[in-house]
Amino acid sequence: MKYRKLGRTDLDVSLIGLGTMTWGEQNTEAQAHEQLDYALERGVNLVDAAEMYPVPPKPETQGLTETYIGTWLARSKRRHDIVLASKVAGPVRDAKRPGHIRDGKTFLDRKNLTAALDASLKRLQTDYLDLYQLHWPDRSTATFGKLSYPWVKDEYTVPIEETLDVLQDFVRAGKVRHVGVSNETPWGVGQFLRHAETKGLPRIASIQNAYSLLNRVFEIGLSEFTHQEDVGLLAYSPLAMGMLCGKYLDGARPAGARLTLYTRFTRYSNPQAEAATREYVELARAHGLSPTHLALAWVNQRPFVTSNLIGATTLDQLKENIDSVDVTLSPDVLEAVDRIHARQPNPAP
């Protein structure tokens, strides 16, 4: 395994991070424990969860992912072997956000942040998180596949400074070691850094945003922050929910696969994304690579990626995903990737 520094912290995190959002929905508790055991055996130390998980979010399963991690921690006694990250849900501003958590009043204020953190720690059976992330902004933004800024004036949003002030208290209390953001924009990252510098508030160590061959939007305005300000990317959906494996081409829907089971996931399955996927799959096979390894190794080699958050529903998938850390793409392959990107830029932002 390879390791990279988490922002400006003293934490070294594995280049492959273990995503967990299927645990409690597509994966049982026993399977979750099996994945954790195998991942740690391979050198993975970053485990990423969220109070909202599993996905699709439902009242009857909410929190099961953290609960499964908690029972594993209680059994294994390996809390100090992992960098444990979780996320607090933001406010409900469209139909796809979960309205069942705290009755849909999930603003990033003191009351909600405190309730969320305490509940996560209880489920996880730990007294601290290494990284606590804001799952999405408190304000309306162009995220989760939106193609343009919404230009709406929210009736109420919690100021970023106020949110950071609460997170500061968590750090001082020893409940949180470091903080991060997720699904954030360049303006948002700039504001978090400004308040940290001018007000002495916690500095965000990371940003967890979607990043894959089908979605390179991060490169346009956010990657410069990783270079100039050491806010590392935790890349989620590096396989575009499995699209880049090639298993959904030509309308195929394999039994048990996510896009087969759940019709709500349409972000990566439009015609443009399928056309680009076909080219990436053909490129991989022409160079003797699995499409999965092409997609993951490409993310692994990006200089601004701190950890590549993979998710698997089977041990075979998990093994192949982790094996990507040993794959190095040649300059010829990287140039071919960029040529495809030029023809089909960001088909699934």
Salt bridges, closest charged atoms under 4 A:
ASP10 OD1 - ARG177 NH2 3.63
ASP10 OD1 - HIS178 NE2 3.98
ASP12 OD1 - LYS5 NZ 3.04
GLU25 OE1 - LYS58 NZ 3.15
ASP37 OD2 - ARG75 NH2 3.25
ASP48 OD2 - LYS87 NZ 2.64
GLU51 OE2 - ARG102 NH2 2.89
GLU66 OE1 - ARG123 NE 2.81
ASP81 OD2 - ARG78 NE 2.83
ASP94 OD2 - ARG97 NE 3.38
ASP94 OD2 - LYS146 NZ 3.90
ASP118 OD1 - LYS175 NZ 2.94
ASP130 OD2 - ARG79 NH2 3.02
ASP130 OD1 - ARG177 NH1 3.03
ASP138 OD1 - ARG93 NH2 3.50
ASP154 OD1 - ARG93 NH1 3.61
GLU161 OE1 - LYS199 NZ 3.11
ASP165 OD2 - ARG110 NH2 3.54
ASP169 OD2 - ARG110 NH1 2.93
ASP169 OD1 - ARG172 NH1 3.97
GLU184 OE1 - ARG139 NH2 2.43
GLU219 OE2 - ARG216 NE 2.73
GLU219 OE2 - ARG302 NH2 3.15
GLU229 OE1 - ARG8 NH2 3.94
GLU229 OE1 - ARG203 NH2 2.78
ASP230 OD2 - ARG8 NE 2.88
ASP250 OD1 - ARG278 NH2 2.69
GLU274 OE2 - ARG278 NH2 3.88
GLU279 OE1 - ARG343 NH2 2.38
ASP323 OD1 - ARG42 NH2 2.86
ASP323 OD2 - LYS319 NZ 2.97
ASP338 OD1 - ARG216 NH1 3.11
